[in-house]
Amino acid sequence: MKRFLLIALGLAMILTAVSCTAKEAASDPSTEESALSSTALSSTEQPSEAPADPPKPLTDTVLNVAEHTSDVFRQLGRTYVKDGALNVDFACGGIHFAAYCEGTVQVKITSARDTRFTVFVDGVRSDLRPQVTTANSGGYFTIARDLPAGEHEFRLISQTQFIWSYGTIEAVKLKGEFLPKPADRELYLEFYGDSILNGSGVIKANDGINGSDATRAFGFLTAEMLNADMSLIGCSSLGLTNNTRSFYMKDIWNYAGARYSTFSKQGELLTGIPEWEFSRVPDVIIIEQGANDGSNASKQIFEDAVKEMVNNLRAKYGADVPIVFPIGYSCPDRPFHTTLPQIVEKLGGASANLYVCELSDVATGVPGTDGVHPNTEGAKTMATELTAFLKTILK
């Protein structure tokens, strides 16, 4: 009997312990989660992910250029805002901007006469060469088409010098949204010159606007080779002391642009152009002058004019900016090729940050040229040689 009571008591204690363990397990959340997790992992039916939201469609956007030069559109070259538009007088002036967009990009442009433009899309020169005439002036011109959706950069640059045309860039239209204004390039070059700098006849000799392109001339090409920003001041037939125009280089070198009354050699400069601010100091200044000064280039009047130009630039930018005078590139018998080195030496030479860069003659006797103005290959040669020289003096 006693043994039976002991066995019964042991069984009762075992049942009580099992019951307590079961209750504790049932009340422990971690145990429940573990069990649920184990069940979920063993299940072949996984929960499906929520479908991604479809991309929002890009909408048409139009911006006035003049109103957004501080935040969207970077001004290239000497350009200026006036009368609600960005005025582009000198060749190689234009805009640089970026956008998240797709499809077609168009720009509203006006022109006082035929003007050609160069287009770069994502750093690549486009085959498009928009031509704005008095007949289609004020319309929208396509600078890119069939773009995939994404971030893109654009540069629109005038090819045409102001004695042939000038105009305004008014608005840009695209499907998407504009991005913040691109940063300036690290280097900045300032060029002063005549028809050779402005690309007269560089595509085809004696073919006026259609055969000319300042963005294929040596100055613009040099800037591209150095990944530099640049500005151009000048026009064809322009000299320091003598030319076939009614004005000289000193009449335009302090201004943001220049406009011509009749697009002829007998025309006059128009008034009302704002002065340039000279706020960005160039890393190098290149002066391509002397070819149009004729016999004056061997006289004291030419030396005085060179000195006046140097002094004017020194007053604007200081004495540390190198100034380079190219010679030799065309008509080597013209006197300025000989006198410029002498003048530069008298003004202090390299110790005064004044230099002469001798380039190859790329026009005299070259088939396909007029004997004075280089073709595209000649301009590339000039740019390659000038680039190599500038690298030796850039600090």
Buried (B, 14 or more C-beta within 10 A) or exposed (E): EEEEEEEEEEEEEEEEEEEEEEEEEEEEEEEEEEEEEEEEEEEEEEEEEEEEEEEEEBEEBEBBBBBBBEEBBBBBBBBBBBEEBBBBBBBBBBBBBBBBBBBBBBBBBBBBBBBBBBBBBBEEBBEBBBBBEEEBBEEBBEBBEEBEEEEBBBBBBBBBBBBBBBBBBBBBBBBBEBBEBBEEBEBBBBBBBBBBBBBBBBBBBEEEBEBBBBBBBBBBBBBBBBEBBBBBBBBBBBBBBBBEBBBBBEEBBEBBBBBBEEBEEEBEBBEEBEEBEEEEEBBBBBBBBBBBBBEBBBBEBBBEBBEEBBEEBBEBBEEEBBBBBBBBBBBBEBBBBEBBBEBBEEBEEEEBBBBBBBBBBBBBEBEEBEEBBBBBEBBBBBBBBBBEBBEEBEE
